[in-house]
Amino acid sequence: MIKIILAEDQKMLNSALTMLLNLEADLNVIDSFTDGQIAWQQIMRQQPDIALLDIEMPHLTGLKIAEKINAQKLATKVIILTTFANKSYFEQAVAAQVNGYLLKDHSSEDLISSIRAINDGQTIYDPELVQSILSEVANPLTRQEQNVLQKMASGADTAEISTSLYLSRGTVRNYISAILSKLGARNRIEAIKVAHENHWL
């Protein structure tokens, strides 16, 4: 039996997740909380197999709980379950050595199978989030080039980009040329397509 403590501050979701997980013969939510500080105290006391944590909670965030579990070297495995596909949150979670970082928009079957796999020693990070983070790191454009590309994607022409970003038209053309070169694009439409595919827009 996999013993789970759930910390989720949305009461309806907390109750729904508790009932859902308890329907599985090998899963047991031994306690659930809407307050991060109380959840941490009970994780220390009960030392469950899995701590399933939301990020934003009163008094103590899920990430802070994860850091404390790591610092105390508890055997409890940590799964962050969140709506936030956020680079900063993800980096903090990795630094805290969480065992899973999952987004709430996936199916309950995915969550249940991930809990079992993580309990067996696997580390699971949401693949779409990881791809998004890697793409962001690999973005070859400077901040100003990204600004110009954003304007291009909204349909602005050179003159409109020049006006909105307070740049000369020649400077805008130079930025566009650099964008096309860095993205390996033949024209603006291709550049915008490449940027969208890599989550740079």
Biotite code that builds the C-alpha atoms (Angstrom):
import biotite.structure as struc

atoms = struc.array([
    struc.Atom([0.000, 0.000, 0.000], chain_id="A", res_id=1, res_name="MET", atom_name="CA", element="C"),
    struc.Atom([1.345, 3.412, -1.009], chain_id="A", res_id=2, res_name="ILE", atom_name="CA", element="C"),
    struc.Atom([0.668, 5.916, 1.783], chain_id="A", res_id=3, res_name="LYS", atom_name="CA", element="C"),
    struc.Atom([0.036, 9.466, 0.533], chain_id="A", res_id=4, res_name="ILE", atom_name="CA", element="C"),
    struc.Atom([-0.339, 12.841, 2.213], chain_id="A", res_id=5, res_name="ILE", atom_name="CA", element="C"),
    struc.Atom([-2.071, 15.360, -0.041], chain_id="A", res_id=6, res_name="LEU", atom_name="CA", element="C"),
    struc.Atom([-1.657, 19.121, 0.318], chain_id="A", res_id=7, res_name="ALA", atom_name="CA", element="C"),
    struc.Atom([-3.956, 21.161, -1.920], chain_id="A", res_id=8, res_name="GLU", atom_name="CA", element="C"),
    struc.Atom([-5.555, 24.438, -0.842], chain_id="A", res_id=9, res_name="ASP", atom_name="CA", element="C"),
    struc.Atom([-8.582, 24.238, -3.161], chain_id="A", res_id=10, res_name="GLN", atom_name="CA", element="C"),
    struc.Atom([-11.015, 22.319, -0.993], chain_id="A", res_id=11, res_name="LYS", atom_name="CA", element="C"),
    struc.Atom([-13.092, 20.863, -3.823], chain_id="A", res_id=12, res_name="MET", atom_name="CA", element="C"),
    struc.Atom([-10.030, 19.609, -5.702], chain_id="A", res_id=13, res_name="LEU", atom_name="CA", element="C"),
    struc.Atom([-8.555, 18.327, -2.437], chain_id="A", res_id=14, res_name="ASN", atom_name="CA", element="C"),
    struc.Atom([-11.662, 16.236, -1.761], chain_id="A", res_id=15, res_name="SER", atom_name="CA", element="C"),
    struc.Atom([-11.924, 15.029, -5.363], chain_id="A", res_id=16, res_name="ALA", atom_name="CA", element="C"),
    struc.Atom([-8.282, 13.935, -5.501], chain_id="A", res_id=17, res_name="LEU", atom_name="CA", element="C"),
    struc.Atom([-8.554, 12.192, -2.144], chain_id="A", res_id=18, res_name="THR", atom_name="CA", element="C"),
    struc.Atom([-11.597, 10.191, -3.262], chain_id="A", res_id=19, res_name="MET", atom_name="CA", element="C"),
    struc.Atom([-10.086, 9.428, -6.668], chain_id="A", res_id=20, res_name="LEU", atom_name="CA", element="C"),
    struc.Atom([-6.806, 8.111, -5.290], chain_id="A", res_id=21, res_name="LEU", atom_name="CA", element="C"),
    struc.Atom([-8.502, 6.105, -2.550], chain_id="A", res_id=22, res_name="ASN", atom_name="CA", element="C"),
    struc.Atom([-10.459, 4.185, -5.201], chain_id="A", res_id=23, res_name="LEU", atom_name="CA", element="C"),
    struc.Atom([-7.192, 2.501, -6.169], chain_id="A", res_id=24, res_name="GLU", atom_name="CA", element="C"),
    struc.Atom([-6.510, -0.691, -4.209], chain_id="A", res_id=25, res_name="ALA", atom_name="CA", element="C"),
    struc.Atom([-2.826, 0.121, -3.724], chain_id="A", res_id=26, res_name="ASP", atom_name="CA", element="C"),
    struc.Atom([-3.145, 3.844, -2.890], chain_id="A", res_id=27, res_name="LEU", atom_name="CA", element="C"),
    struc.Atom([-4.158, 5.288, 0.469], chain_id="A", res_id=28, res_name="ASN", atom_name="CA", element="C"),
    struc.Atom([-4.461, 9.030, 1.160], chain_id="A", res_id=29, res_name="VAL", atom_name="CA", element="C"),
    struc.Atom([-3.824, 8.868, 4.891], chain_id="A", res_id=30, res_name="ILE", atom_name="CA", element="C"),
    struc.Atom([-4.357, 12.620, 5.347], chain_id="A", res_id=31, res_name="ASP", atom_name="CA", element="C"),
    struc.Atom([-5.103, 15.713, 3.285], chain_id="A", res_id=32, res_name="SER", atom_name="CA", element="C"),
    struc.Atom([-4.590, 19.379, 4.096], chain_id="A", res_id=33, res_name="PHE", atom_name="CA", element="C"),
    struc.Atom([-5.288, 22.821, 2.688], chain_id="A", res_id=34, res_name="THR", atom_name="CA", element="C"),
    struc.Atom([-2.611, 24.557, 4.792], chain_id="A", res_id=35, res_name="ASP", atom_name="CA", element="C"),
    struc.Atom([1.068, 24.096, 3.906], chain_id="A", res_id=36, res_name="GLY", atom_name="CA", element="C"),
    struc.Atom([2.431, 24.473, 7.435], chain_id="A", res_id=37, res_name="GLN", atom_name="CA", element="C"),
    struc.Atom([0.064, 21.872, 8.880], chain_id="A", res_id=38, res_name="ILE", atom_name="CA", element="C"),
    struc.Atom([0.835, 19.547, 5.954], chain_id="A", res_id=39, res_name="ALA", atom_name="CA", element="C"),
    struc.Atom([4.573, 19.825, 6.665], chain_id="A", res_id=40, res_name="TRP", atom_name="CA", element="C"),
    struc.Atom([4.087, 19.046, 10.364], chain_id="A", res_id=41, res_name="GLN", atom_name="CA", element="C"),
    struc.Atom([2.084, 15.932, 9.519], chain_id="A", res_id=42, res_name="GLN", atom_name="CA", element="C"),
    struc.Atom([4.544, 14.803, 6.842], chain_id="A", res_id=43, res_name="ILE", atom_name="CA", element="C"),
    struc.Atom([7.280, 14.925, 9.490], chain_id="A", res_id=44, res_name="MET", atom_name="CA", element="C"),
    struc.Atom([5.100, 13.035, 11.972], chain_id="A", res_id=45, res_name="ARG", atom_name="CA", element="C"),
    struc.Atom([3.591, 10.408, 9.666], chain_id="A", res_id=46, res_name="GLN", atom_name="CA", element="C"),
    struc.Atom([6.365, 10.126, 7.029], chain_id="A", res_id=47, res_name="GLN", atom_name="CA", element="C"),
    struc.Atom([4.194, 8.917, 4.138], chain_id="A", res_id=48, res_name="PRO", atom_name="CA", element="C"),
    struc.Atom([5.602, 7.214, 1.045], chain_id="A", res_id=49, res_name="ASP", atom_name="CA", element="C"),
    struc.Atom([4.432, 10.114, -1.145], chain_id="A", res_id=50, res_name="ILE", atom_name="CA", element="C"),
    struc.Atom([3.771, 13.803, -0.459], chain_id="A", res_id=51, res_name="ALA", atom_name="CA", element="C"),
    struc.Atom([1.533, 15.136, -3.248], chain_id="A", res_id=52, res_name="LEU", atom_name="CA", element="C"),
    struc.Atom([1.844, 18.907, -3.050], chain_id="A", res_id=53, res_name="LEU", atom_name="CA", element="C"),
    struc.Atom([0.326, 21.941, -4.725], chain_id="A", res_id=54, res_name="ASP", atom_name="CA", element="C"),
    struc.Atom([2.661, 24.940, -4.994], chain_id="A", res_id=55, res_name="ILE", atom_name="CA", element="C"),
    struc.Atom([0.646, 27.895, -3.729], chain_id="A", res_id=56, res_name="GLU", atom_name="CA", element="C"),
    struc.Atom([-0.806, 27.239, -0.286], chain_id="A", res_id=57, res_name="MET", atom_name="CA", element="C"),
    struc.Atom([-1.308, 29.287, 2.892], chain_id="A", res_id=58, res_name="PRO", atom_name="CA", element="C"),
    struc.Atom([1.643, 29.610, 5.301], chain_id="A", res_id=59, res_name="HIS", atom_name="CA", element="C"),
    struc.Atom([4.033, 27.293, 3.444], chain_id="A", res_id=60, res_name="LEU", atom_name="CA", element="C"),
    struc.Atom([4.262, 26.606, -0.292], chain_id="A", res_id=61, res_name="THR", atom_name="CA", element="C"),
    struc.Atom([4.641, 23.157, -1.761], chain_id="A", res_id=62, res_name="GLY", atom_name="CA", element="C"),
    struc.Atom([8.134, 24.098, -2.919], chain_id="A", res_id=63, res_name="LEU", atom_name="CA", element="C"),
    struc.Atom([9.157, 25.087, 0.614], chain_id="A", res_id=64, res_name="LYS", atom_name="CA", element="C"),
    struc.Atom([7.806, 21.795, 1.924], chain_id="A", res_id=65, res_name="ILE", atom_name="CA", element="C"),
    struc.Atom([9.828, 19.974, -0.735], chain_id="A", res_id=66, res_name="ALA", atom_name="CA", element="C"),
    struc.Atom([12.969, 21.865, 0.331], chain_id="A", res_id=67, res_name="GLU", atom_name="CA", element="C"),
    struc.Atom([12.352, 20.908, 3.969], chain_id="A", res_id=68, res_name="LYS", atom_name="CA", element="C"),
    struc.Atom([11.788, 17.245, 3.102], chain_id="A", res_id=69, res_name="ILE", atom_name="CA", element="C"),
    struc.Atom([15.055, 17.250, 1.148], chain_id="A", res_id=70, res_name="ASN", atom_name="CA", element="C"),
    struc.Atom([16.942, 19.057, 3.929], chain_id="A", res_id=71, res_name="ALA", atom_name="CA", element="C"),
    struc.Atom([15.637, 16.630, 6.572], chain_id="A", res_id=72, res_name="GLN", atom_name="CA", element="C"),
    struc.Atom([16.509, 13.677, 4.299], chain_id="A", res_id=73, res_name="LYS", atom_name="CA", element="C"),
    struc.Atom([13.096, 12.113, 4.803], chain_id="A", res_id=74, res_name="LEU", atom_name="CA", element="C"),
    struc.Atom([12.328, 8.973, 2.810], chain_id="A", res_id=75, res_name="ALA", atom_name="CA", element="C"),
    struc.Atom([9.081, 10.556, 1.597], chain_id="A", res_id=76, res_name="THR", atom_name="CA", element="C"),
    struc.Atom([9.026, 11.068, -2.162], chain_id="A", res_id=77, res_name="LYS", atom_name="CA", element="C"),
    struc.Atom([7.719, 14.440, -3.331], chain_id="A", res_id=78, res_name="VAL", atom_name="CA", element="C"),
    struc.Atom([5.379, 15.071, -6.251], chain_id="A", res_id=79, res_name="ILE", atom_name="CA", element="C"),
    struc.Atom([4.518, 18.655, -7.163], chain_id="A", res_id=80, res_name="ILE", atom_name="CA", element="C"),
    struc.Atom([1.076, 18.803, -8.809], chain_id="A", res_id=81, res_name="LEU", atom_name="CA", element="C"),
    struc.Atom([0.432, 22.271, -10.175], chain_id="A", res_id=82, res_name="THR", atom_name="CA", element="C"),
    struc.Atom([-1.224, 24.421, -12.802], chain_id="A", res_id=83, res_name="THR", atom_name="CA", element="C"),
    struc.Atom([2.002, 26.437, -13.163], chain_id="A", res_id=84, res_name="PHE", atom_name="CA", element="C"),
    struc.Atom([4.164, 25.624, -16.187], chain_id="A", res_id=85, res_name="ALA", atom_name="CA", element="C"),
    struc.Atom([6.632, 28.120, -14.800], chain_id="A", res_id=86, res_name="ASN", atom_name="CA", element="C"),
    struc.Atom([10.404, 28.018, -15.353], chain_id="A", res_id=87, res_name="LYS", atom_name="CA", element="C"),
    struc.Atom([11.266, 29.528, -11.960], chain_id="A", res_id=88, res_name="SER", atom_name="CA", element="C"),
    struc.Atom([8.992, 27.142, -10.041], chain_id="A", res_id=89, res_name="TYR", atom_name="CA", element="C"),
    struc.Atom([10.330, 24.183, -12.014], chain_id="A", res_id=90, res_name="PHE", atom_name="CA", element="C"),
    struc.Atom([13.951, 25.156, -11.330], chain_id="A", res_id=91, res_name="GLU", atom_name="CA", element="C"),
    struc.Atom([13.199, 25.467, -7.604], chain_id="A", res_id=92, res_name="GLN", atom_name="CA", element="C"),
    struc.Atom([11.532, 22.054, -7.641], chain_id="A", res_id=93, res_name="ALA", atom_name="CA", element="C"),
    struc.Atom([14.527, 20.443, -9.360], chain_id="A", res_id=94, res_name="VAL", atom_name="CA", element="C"),
    struc.Atom([16.875, 22.124, -6.848], chain_id="A", res_id=95, res_name="ALA", atom_name="CA", element="C"),
    struc.Atom([14.766, 20.633, -4.041], chain_id="A", res_id=96, res_name="ALA", atom_name="CA", element="C"),
    struc.Atom([15.218, 17.214, -5.703], chain_id="A", res_id=97, res_name="GLN", atom_name="CA", element="C"),
    struc.Atom([11.511, 16.528, -6.104], chain_id="A", res_id=98, res_name="VAL", atom_name="CA", element="C"),
    struc.Atom([10.666, 13.133, -7.566], chain_id="A", res_id=99, res_name="ASN", atom_name="CA", element="C"),
    struc.Atom([7.862, 14.388, -9.781], chain_id="A", res_id=100, res_name="GLY", atom_name="CA", element="C"),
    struc.Atom([6.622, 17.662, -11.286], chain_id="A", res_id=101, res_name="TYR", atom_name="CA", element="C"),
    struc.Atom([3.234, 17.165, -12.926], chain_id="A", res_id=102, res_name="LEU", atom_name="CA", element="C"),
    struc.Atom([0.680, 19.540, -14.399], chain_id="A", res_id=103, res_name="LEU", atom_name="CA", element="C"),
    struc.Atom([-2.976, 19.342, -13.376], chain_id="A", res_id=104, res_name="LYS", atom_name="CA", element="C"),
    struc.Atom([-4.283, 19.370, -16.930], chain_id="A", res_id=105, res_name="ASP", atom_name="CA", element="C"),
    struc.Atom([-3.321, 15.716, -17.464], chain_id="A", res_id=106, res_name="HIS", atom_name="CA", element="C"),
    struc.Atom([-5.642, 12.778, -16.888], chain_id="A", res_id=107, res_name="SER", atom_name="CA", element="C"),
    struc.Atom([-6.217, 11.049, -13.568], chain_id="A", res_id=108, res_name="SER", atom_name="CA", element="C"),
    struc.Atom([-4.825, 7.852, -15.135], chain_id="A", res_id=109, res_name="GLU", atom_name="CA", element="C"),
    struc.Atom([-1.542, 9.681, -15.835], chain_id="A", res_id=110, res_name="ASP", atom_name="CA", element="C"),
    struc.Atom([-1.390, 10.912, -12.238], chain_id="A", res_id=111, res_name="LEU", atom_name="CA", element="C"),
    struc.Atom([-2.062, 7.457, -10.777], chain_id="A", res_id=112, res_name="ILE", atom_name="CA", element="C"),
    struc.Atom([0.510, 5.725, -12.994], chain_id="A", res_id=113, res_name="SER", atom_name="CA", element="C"),
    struc.Atom([3.050, 8.456, -12.172], chain_id="A", res_id=114, res_name="SER", atom_name="CA", element="C"),
    struc.Atom([2.502, 7.986, -8.424], chain_id="A", res_id=115, res_name="ILE", atom_name="CA", element="C"),
    struc.Atom([3.183, 4.256, -8.776], chain_id="A", res_id=116, res_name="ARG", atom_name="CA", element="C"),
    struc.Atom([6.271, 4.794, -10.939], chain_id="A", res_id=117, res_name="ALA", atom_name="CA", element="C"),
    struc.Atom([7.681, 7.450, -8.608], chain_id="A", res_id=118, res_name="ILE", atom_name="CA", element="C"),
    struc.Atom([7.069, 5.222, -5.596], chain_id="A", res_id=119, res_name="ASN", atom_name="CA", element="C"),
    struc.Atom([9.108, 2.553, -7.429], chain_id="A", res_id=120, res_name="ASP", atom_name="CA", element="C"),
    struc.Atom([12.027, 4.957, -7.750], chain_id="A", res_id=121, res_name="GLY", atom_name="CA", element="C"),
    struc.Atom([11.457, 6.775, -11.049], chain_id="A", res_id=122, res_name="GLN", atom_name="CA", element="C"),
    struc.Atom([11.680, 10.546, -11.451], chain_id="A", res_id=123, res_name="THR", atom_name="CA", element="C"),
    struc.Atom([8.976, 12.028, -13.666], chain_id="A", res_id=124, res_name="ILE", atom_name="CA", element="C"),
    struc.Atom([8.843, 15.611, -14.929], chain_id="A", res_id=125, res_name="TYR", atom_name="CA", element="C"),
    struc.Atom([6.034, 16.731, -17.233], chain_id="A", res_id=126, res_name="ASP", atom_name="CA", element="C"),
    struc.Atom([7.525, 16.251, -20.738], chain_id="A", res_id=127, res_name="PRO", atom_name="CA", element="C"),
    struc.Atom([5.750, 19.262, -22.252], chain_id="A", res_id=128, res_name="GLU", atom_name="CA", element="C"),
    struc.Atom([7.108, 21.477, -19.495], chain_id="A", res_id=129, res_name="LEU", atom_name="CA", element="C"),
    struc.Atom([10.642, 20.128, -19.870], chain_id="A", res_id=130, res_name="VAL", atom_name="CA", element="C"),
    struc.Atom([10.524, 20.744, -23.631], chain_id="A", res_id=131, res_name="GLN", atom_name="CA", element="C"),
    struc.Atom([9.261, 24.262, -23.026], chain_id="A", res_id=132, res_name="SER", atom_name="CA", element="C"),
    struc.Atom([12.060, 24.998, -20.548], chain_id="A", res_id=133, res_name="ILE", atom_name="CA", element="C"),
    struc.Atom([14.729, 23.549, -22.831], chain_id="A", res_id=134, res_name="LEU", atom_name="CA", element="C"),
    struc.Atom([13.403, 25.600, -25.739], chain_id="A", res_id=135, res_name="SER", atom_name="CA", element="C"),
    struc.Atom([13.470, 28.741, -23.648], chain_id="A", res_id=136, res_name="GLU", atom_name="CA", element="C"),
    struc.Atom([17.085, 28.131, -22.638], chain_id="A", res_id=137, res_name="VAL", atom_name="CA", element="C"),
    struc.Atom([18.028, 27.528, -26.276], chain_id="A", res_id=138, res_name="ALA", atom_name="CA", element="C"),
    struc.Atom([16.402, 30.728, -27.578], chain_id="A", res_id=139, res_name="ASN", atom_name="CA", element="C"),
    struc.Atom([19.156, 32.397, -29.660], chain_id="A", res_id=140, res_name="PRO", atom_name="CA", element="C"),
    struc.Atom([17.486, 35.808, -29.850], chain_id="A", res_id=141, res_name="LEU", atom_name="CA", element="C"),
    struc.Atom([18.415, 38.818, -27.753], chain_id="A", res_id=142, res_name="THR", atom_name="CA", element="C"),
    struc.Atom([15.719, 40.571, -25.727], chain_id="A", res_id=143, res_name="ARG", atom_name="CA", element="C"),
    struc.Atom([15.305, 43.317, -28.318], chain_id="A", res_id=144, res_name="GLN", atom_name="CA", element="C"),
    struc.Atom([15.158, 40.789, -31.147], chain_id="A", res_id=145, res_name="GLU", atom_name="CA", element="C"),
    struc.Atom([12.424, 38.982, -29.247], chain_id="A", res_id=146, res_name="GLN", atom_name="CA", element="C"),
    struc.Atom([10.543, 42.263, -28.897], chain_id="A", res_id=147, res_name="ASN", atom_name="CA", element="C"),
    struc.Atom([10.773, 42.840, -32.645], chain_id="A", res_id=148, res_name="VAL", atom_name="CA", element="C"),
    struc.Atom([9.682, 39.263, -33.353], chain_id="A", res_id=149, res_name="LEU", atom_name="CA", element="C"),
    struc.Atom([6.709, 39.680, -31.022], chain_id="A", res_id=150, res_name="GLN", atom_name="CA", element="C"),
    struc.Atom([5.620, 42.753, -32.970], chain_id="A", res_id=151, res_name="LYS", atom_name="CA", element="C"),
    struc.Atom([6.089, 40.877, -36.255], chain_id="A", res_id=152, res_name="MET", atom_name="CA", element="C"),
    struc.Atom([3.923, 38.049, -34.966], chain_id="A", res_id=153, res_name="ALA", atom_name="CA", element="C"),
    struc.Atom([1.157, 40.509, -34.097], chain_id="A", res_id=154, res_name="SER", atom_name="CA", element="C"),
    struc.Atom([1.132, 41.661, -37.722], chain_id="A", res_id=155, res_name="GLY", atom_name="CA", element="C"),
    struc.Atom([3.081, 44.930, -37.397], chain_id="A", res_id=156, res_name="ALA", atom_name="CA", element="C"),
    struc.Atom([5.110, 46.107, -40.393], chain_id="A", res_id=157, res_name="ASP", atom_name="CA", element="C"),
    struc.Atom([8.539, 47.743, -40.229], chain_id="A", res_id=158, res_name="THR", atom_name="CA", element="C"),
    struc.Atom([7.155, 51.248, -39.782], chain_id="A", res_id=159, res_name="ALA", atom_name="CA", element="C"),
    struc.Atom([4.796, 50.181, -36.987], chain_id="A", res_id=160, res_name="GLU", atom_name="CA", element="C"),
    struc.Atom([7.567, 48.253, -35.206], chain_id="A", res_id=161, res_name="ILE", atom_name="CA", element="C"),
    struc.Atom([9.812, 51.305, -35.527], chain_id="A", res_id=162, res_name="SER", atom_name="CA", element="C"),
    struc.Atom([7.195, 53.544, -33.917], chain_id="A", res_id=163, res_name="THR", atom_name="CA", element="C"),
    struc.Atom([6.169, 51.184, -31.119], chain_id="A", res_id=164, res_name="SER", atom_name="CA", element="C"),
    struc.Atom([9.732, 50.274, -30.073], chain_id="A", res_id=165, res_name="LEU", atom_name="CA", element="C"),
    struc.Atom([11.214, 53.768, -30.641], chain_id="A", res_id=166, res_name="TYR", atom_name="CA", element="C"),
    struc.Atom([13.749, 52.455, -33.150], chain_id="A", res_id=167, res_name="LEU", atom_name="CA", element="C"),
    struc.Atom([14.740, 53.755, -36.555], chain_id="A", res_id=168, res_name="SER", atom_name="CA", element="C"),
    struc.Atom([13.412, 51.798, -39.529], chain_id="A", res_id=169, res_name="ARG", atom_name="CA", element="C"),
    struc.Atom([16.985, 50.877, -40.484], chain_id="A", res_id=170, res_name="GLY", atom_name="CA", element="C"),
    struc.Atom([17.598, 49.464, -37.022], chain_id="A", res_id=171, res_name="THR", atom_name="CA", element="C"),
    struc.Atom([14.371, 47.442, -37.233], chain_id="A", res_id=172, res_name="VAL", atom_name="CA", element="C"),
    struc.Atom([15.418, 46.043, -40.602], chain_id="A", res_id=173, res_name="ARG", atom_name="CA", element="C"),
    struc.Atom([18.784, 45.059, -39.088], chain_id="A", res_id=174, res_name="ASN", atom_name="CA", element="C"),
    struc.Atom([17.018, 43.288, -36.224], chain_id="A", res_id=175, res_name="TYR", atom_name="CA", element="C"),
    struc.Atom([14.725, 41.446, -38.651], chain_id="A", res_id=176, res_name="ILE", atom_name="CA", element="C"),
    struc.Atom([17.727, 40.370, -40.731], chain_id="A", res_id=177, res_name="SER", atom_name="CA", element="C"),
    struc.Atom([19.434, 39.043, -37.567], chain_id="A", res_id=178, res_name="ALA", atom_name="CA", element="C"),
    struc.Atom([16.247, 37.205, -36.525], chain_id="A", res_id=179, res_name="ILE", atom_name="CA", element="C"),
    struc.Atom([15.915, 35.491, -39.908], chain_id="A", res_id=180, res_name="LEU", atom_name="CA", element="C"),
    struc.Atom([19.587, 34.514, -39.846], chain_id="A", res_id=181, res_name="SER", atom_name="CA", element="C"),
    struc.Atom([19.522, 33.114, -36.303], chain_id="A", res_id=182, res_name="LYS", atom_name="CA", element="C"),
    struc.Atom([16.305, 31.161, -36.885], chain_id="A", res_id=183, res_name="LEU", atom_name="CA", element="C"),
    struc.Atom([17.339, 29.897, -40.319], chain_id="A", res_id=184, res_name="GLY", atom_name="CA", element="C"),
    struc.Atom([14.206, 31.436, -41.824], chain_id="A", res_id=185, res_name="ALA", atom_name="CA", element="C"),
    struc.Atom([13.768, 32.799, -45.353], chain_id="A", res_id=186, res_name="ARG", atom_name="CA", element="C"),
    struc.Atom([11.081, 35.305, -44.406], chain_id="A", res_id=187, res_name="ASN", atom_name="CA", element="C"),
    struc.Atom([9.048, 36.706, -41.526], chain_id="A", res_id=188, res_name="ARG", atom_name="CA", element="C"),
    struc.Atom([6.360, 34.034, -41.741], chain_id="A", res_id=189, res_name="ILE", atom_name="CA", element="C"),
    struc.Atom([8.931, 31.247, -41.416], chain_id="A", res_id=190, res_name="GLU", atom_name="CA", element="C"),
    struc.Atom([10.618, 33.036, -38.502], chain_id="A", res_id=191, res_name="ALA", atom_name="CA", element="C"),
    struc.Atom([7.305, 33.345, -36.651], chain_id="A", res_id=192, res_name="ILE", atom_name="CA", element="C"),
    struc.Atom([6.538, 29.658, -37.328], chain_id="A", res_id=193, res_name="LYS", atom_name="CA", element="C"),
    struc.Atom([9.943, 28.555, -35.978], chain_id="A", res_id=194, res_name="VAL", atom_name="CA", element="C"),
    struc.Atom([9.492, 30.709, -32.873], chain_id="A", res_id=195, res_name="ALA", atom_name="CA", element="C"),
    struc.Atom([6.036, 29.300, -32.179], chain_id="A", res_id=196, res_name="HIS", atom_name="CA", element="C"),
    struc.Atom([7.215, 25.694, -32.624], chain_id="A", res_id=197, res_name="GLU", atom_name="CA", element="C"),
    struc.Atom([9.984, 26.289, -30.071], chain_id="A", res_id=198, res_name="ASN", atom_name="CA", element="C"),
    struc.Atom([7.742, 28.172, -27.593], chain_id="A", res_id=199, res_name="HIS", atom_name="CA", element="C"),
    struc.Atom([9.725, 31.409, -28.039], chain_id="A", res_id=200, res_name="TRP", atom_name="CA", element="C"),
    struc.Atom([6.542, 33.421, -28.559], chain_id="A", res_id=201, res_name="LEU", atom_name="CA", element="C"),
])
